[in-house]
Amino acid sequence: MNAVAQSMNDAAYSQLLALRKGSTDARECIELTVDSLMEEFQCSRRRASLLAIRAWHDLEGAKKPNAYVDVTLTTGNTVVVHDASGRTSIFSVQELLQLRDQAAAIQIPA
């Protein structure tokens, strides 16, 4: 990872850690971090969003590590997940896209 990428990564984690201490909800924490990364590093919204969301989920996963993605077995077409019970699940990219589309279709009341 080059120095700029490392600085962006560090900035995302630092800001999210600070925001999580307050009563800011997840969506707002991520949005504030994305805006901050875009301004500080003059990067695209997509790049800032990917960094912020990855950092958020890393921080959330550290609180309750009951499952993880096995990056040694994961490929460009499949994702391998191990959980605390010892169960291994393998998802194709198509299955993950279907889950994403299903989740996007769910209307959450405000």
Rosetta constraint file for C-alpha pairs under 8 A:
AtomPair CA 1 CA 5 HARMONIC 6.12 0.50
AtomPair CA 1 CA 6 HARMONIC 6.17 0.50
AtomPair CA 2 CA 6 HARMONIC 6.13 0.50
AtomPair CA 3 CA 7 HARMONIC 6.08 0.50
AtomPair CA 4 CA 8 HARMONIC 6.16 0.50
AtomPair CA 5 CA 9 HARMONIC 6.10 0.50
AtomPair CA 6 CA 10 HARMONIC 6.05 0.50
AtomPair CA 7 CA 11 HARMONIC 6.03 0.50
AtomPair CA 8 CA 12 HARMONIC 6.19 0.50
AtomPair CA 8 CA 37 HARMONIC 6.88 0.50
AtomPair CA 8 CA 41 HARMONIC 7.24 0.50
AtomPair CA 8 CA 51 HARMONIC 7.83 0.50
AtomPair CA 9 CA 13 HARMONIC 6.43 0.50
AtomPair CA 9 CA 51 HARMONIC 6.51 0.50
AtomPair CA 9 CA 55 HARMONIC 7.77 0.50
AtomPair CA 10 CA 14 HARMONIC 6.04 0.50
AtomPair CA 11 CA 15 HARMONIC 6.04 0.50
AtomPair CA 11 CA 37 HARMONIC 7.45 0.50
AtomPair CA 12 CA 16 HARMONIC 6.12 0.50
AtomPair CA 12 CA 33 HARMONIC 6.27 0.50
AtomPair CA 12 CA 37 HARMONIC 7.15 0.50
AtomPair CA 12 CA 51 HARMONIC 6.73 0.50
AtomPair CA 12 CA 52 HARMONIC 5.61 0.50
AtomPair CA 12 CA 55 HARMONIC 6.58 0.50
AtomPair CA 13 CA 17 HARMONIC 6.02 0.50
AtomPair CA 13 CA 52 HARMONIC 7.62 0.50
AtomPair CA 13 CA 55 HARMONIC 5.74 0.50
AtomPair CA 13 CA 56 HARMONIC 7.59 0.50
AtomPair CA 14 CA 18 HARMONIC 6.32 0.50
AtomPair CA 15 CA 19 HARMONIC 6.12 0.50
AtomPair CA 15 CA 33 HARMONIC 6.37 0.50
AtomPair CA 16 CA 20 HARMONIC 5.91 0.50
AtomPair CA 16 CA 29 HARMONIC 6.35 0.50
AtomPair CA 16 CA 30 HARMONIC 7.37 0.50
AtomPair CA 16 CA 33 HARMONIC 6.77 0.50
AtomPair CA 16 CA 52 HARMONIC 7.89 0.50
AtomPair CA 16 CA 55 HARMONIC 7.71 0.50
AtomPair CA 16 CA 56 HARMONIC 6.86 0.50
AtomPair CA 17 CA 21 HARMONIC 6.65 0.50
AtomPair CA 18 CA 22 HARMONIC 7.39 0.50
AtomPair CA 19 CA 23 HARMONIC 7.79 0.50
AtomPair CA 19 CA 24 HARMONIC 6.32 0.50
AtomPair CA 19 CA 29 HARMONIC 6.04 0.50
AtomPair CA 20 CA 24 HARMONIC 6.40 0.50
AtomPair CA 20 CA 25 HARMONIC 7.77 0.50
AtomPair CA 20 CA 26 HARMONIC 7.98 0.50
AtomPair CA 20 CA 29 HARMONIC 7.19 0.50
AtomPair CA 24 CA 28 HARMONIC 6.31 0.50
AtomPair CA 24 CA 29 HARMONIC 6.13 0.50
AtomPair CA 25 CA 29 HARMONIC 6.14 0.50
AtomPair CA 26 CA 30 HARMONIC 6.22 0.50
AtomPair CA 27 CA 31 HARMONIC 6.14 0.50
AtomPair CA 28 CA 32 HARMONIC 5.99 0.50
AtomPair CA 29 CA 33 HARMONIC 6.15 0.50
AtomPair CA 30 CA 34 HARMONIC 6.05 0.50
AtomPair CA 30 CA 49 HARMONIC 7.60 0.50
AtomPair CA 30 CA 52 HARMONIC 5.88 0.50
AtomPair CA 30 CA 53 HARMONIC 6.59 0.50
AtomPair CA 30 CA 56 HARMONIC 7.36 0.50
AtomPair CA 31 CA 35 HARMONIC 6.20 0.50
AtomPair CA 31 CA 49 HARMONIC 7.99 0.50
AtomPair CA 32 CA 36 HARMONIC 6.14 0.50
AtomPair CA 33 CA 37 HARMONIC 6.10 0.50
AtomPair CA 33 CA 48 HARMONIC 7.91 0.50
AtomPair CA 33 CA 52 HARMONIC 6.30 0.50
AtomPair CA 34 CA 38 HARMONIC 6.15 0.50
AtomPair CA 34 CA 45 HARMONIC 6.82 0.50
AtomPair CA 34 CA 48 HARMONIC 5.03 0.50
AtomPair CA 34 CA 49 HARMONIC 5.47 0.50
AtomPair CA 34 CA 52 HARMONIC 6.17 0.50
AtomPair CA 35 CA 39 HARMONIC 6.24 0.50
AtomPair CA 35 CA 45 HARMONIC 7.78 0.50
AtomPair CA 35 CA 48 HARMONIC 7.75 0.50
AtomPair CA 36 CA 40 HARMONIC 6.01 0.50
AtomPair CA 37 CA 41 HARMONIC 5.69 0.50
AtomPair CA 37 CA 42 HARMONIC 7.41 0.50
AtomPair CA 37 CA 43 HARMONIC 7.15 0.50
AtomPair CA 37 CA 48 HARMONIC 5.78 0.50
AtomPair CA 38 CA 42 HARMONIC 5.01 0.50
AtomPair CA 38 CA 43 HARMONIC 4.91 0.50
AtomPair CA 38 CA 44 HARMONIC 6.28 0.50
AtomPair CA 38 CA 45 HARMONIC 6.41 0.50
AtomPair CA 38 CA 48 HARMONIC 6.17 0.50
AtomPair CA 39 CA 43 HARMONIC 7.53 0.50
AtomPair CA 43 CA 47 HARMONIC 6.56 0.50
AtomPair CA 43 CA 48 HARMONIC 6.67 0.50
AtomPair CA 44 CA 48 HARMONIC 6.29 0.50
AtomPair CA 45 CA 49 HARMONIC 5.85 0.50
AtomPair CA 46 CA 50 HARMONIC 6.17 0.50
AtomPair CA 47 CA 51 HARMONIC 6.34 0.50
AtomPair CA 48 CA 52 HARMONIC 6.09 0.50
AtomPair CA 49 CA 53 HARMONIC 5.92 0.50
AtomPair CA 50 CA 54 HARMONIC 6.00 0.50
AtomPair CA 51 CA 55 HARMONIC 6.08 0.50
AtomPair CA 52 CA 56 HARMONIC 6.05 0.50
AtomPair CA 53 CA 57 HARMONIC 6.22 0.50
AtomPair CA 54 CA 58 HARMONIC 6.11 0.50
AtomPair CA 55 CA 59 HARMONIC 6.16 0.50
AtomPair CA 56 CA 60 HARMONIC 6.15 0.50
AtomPair CA 57 CA 61 HARMONIC 5.85 0.50
AtomPair CA 58 CA 62 HARMONIC 6.22 0.50
AtomPair CA 59 CA 63 HARMONIC 6.94 0.50
AtomPair CA 60 CA 64 HARMONIC 7.22 0.50
AtomPair CA 61 CA 65 HARMONIC 5.42 0.50
AtomPair CA 66 CA 83 HARMONIC 5.68 0.50
AtomPair CA 66 CA 84 HARMONIC 4.96 0.50
AtomPair CA 67 CA 81 HARMONIC 6.84 0.50
AtomPair CA 67 CA 82 HARMONIC 5.53 0.50
AtomPair CA 67 CA 83 HARMONIC 3.95 0.50
AtomPair CA 67 CA 84 HARMONIC 5.82 0.50
AtomPair CA 68 CA 81 HARMONIC 5.61 0.50
AtomPair CA 68 CA 82 HARMONIC 5.56 0.50
AtomPair CA 68 CA 83 HARMONIC 6.46 0.50
AtomPair CA 69 CA 74 HARMONIC 7.60 0.50
AtomPair CA 69 CA 79 HARMONIC 7.02 0.50
AtomPair CA 69 CA 80 HARMONIC 5.72 0.50
AtomPair CA 69 CA 81 HARMONIC 4.45 0.50
AtomPair CA 69 CA 82 HARMONIC 6.43 0.50
AtomPair CA 70 CA 74 HARMONIC 6.09 0.50
AtomPair CA 70 CA 79 HARMONIC 7.66 0.50
AtomPair CA 70 CA 80 HARMONIC 5.51 0.50
AtomPair CA 70 CA 81 HARMONIC 5.84 0.50
AtomPair CA 70 CA 82 HARMONIC 6.87 0.50
AtomPair CA 71 CA 75 HARMONIC 7.82 0.50
AtomPair CA 71 CA 79 HARMONIC 7.98 0.50
AtomPair CA 71 CA 80 HARMONIC 7.49 0.50
AtomPair CA 73 CA 79 HARMONIC 7.62 0.50
AtomPair CA 73 CA 80 HARMONIC 6.27 0.50
AtomPair CA 74 CA 78 HARMONIC 5.66 0.50
AtomPair CA 74 CA 79 HARMONIC 4.66 0.50
AtomPair CA 74 CA 80 HARMONIC 5.30 0.50
AtomPair CA 75 CA 79 HARMONIC 6.48 0.50
AtomPair CA 76 CA 93 HARMONIC 7.96 0.50
AtomPair CA 77 CA 92 HARMONIC 5.79 0.50
AtomPair CA 77 CA 93 HARMONIC 5.40 0.50
AtomPair CA 78 CA 90 HARMONIC 6.56 0.50
AtomPair CA 78 CA 91 HARMONIC 5.46 0.50
AtomPair CA 78 CA 92 HARMONIC 4.39 0.50
AtomPair CA 78 CA 93 HARMONIC 5.78 0.50
AtomPair CA 79 CA 90 HARMONIC 5.64 0.50
AtomPair CA 79 CA 91 HARMONIC 5.18 0.50
AtomPair CA 79 CA 92 HARMONIC 6.40 0.50
AtomPair CA 79 CA 93 HARMONIC 7.40 0.50
AtomPair CA 80 CA 88 HARMONIC 6.95 0.50
AtomPair CA 80 CA 89 HARMONIC 5.76 0.50
AtomPair CA 80 CA 90 HARMONIC 4.54 0.50
AtomPair CA 80 CA 91 HARMONIC 6.53 0.50
AtomPair CA 81 CA 88 HARMONIC 5.61 0.50
AtomPair CA 81 CA 89 HARMONIC 5.13 0.50
AtomPair CA 81 CA 90 HARMONIC 6.35 0.50
AtomPair CA 82 CA 86 HARMONIC 6.45 0.50
AtomPair CA 82 CA 87 HARMONIC 5.77 0.50
AtomPair CA 82 CA 88 HARMONIC 4.49 0.50
AtomPair CA 82 CA 89 HARMONIC 6.46 0.50
AtomPair CA 83 CA 87 HARMONIC 5.53 0.50
AtomPair CA 83 CA 88 HARMONIC 6.59 0.50
AtomPair CA 91 CA 95 HARMONIC 6.12 0.50
AtomPair CA 91 CA 96 HARMONIC 6.66 0.50
AtomPair CA 92 CA 96 HARMONIC 6.42 0.50
AtomPair CA 93 CA 97 HARMONIC 6.16 0.50
AtomPair CA 94 CA 98 HARMONIC 6.23 0.50
AtomPair CA 95 CA 99 HARMONIC 6.26 0.50
AtomPair CA 96 CA 100 HARMONIC 6.15 0.50
AtomPair CA 97 CA 101 HARMONIC 6.17 0.50
AtomPair CA 98 CA 102 HARMONIC 6.14 0.50
AtomPair CA 99 CA 103 HARMONIC 6.10 0.50
AtomPair CA 100 CA 104 HARMONIC 6.15 0.50
AtomPair CA 101 CA 105 HARMONIC 6.23 0.50
AtomPair CA 102 CA 106 HARMONIC 6.64 0.50
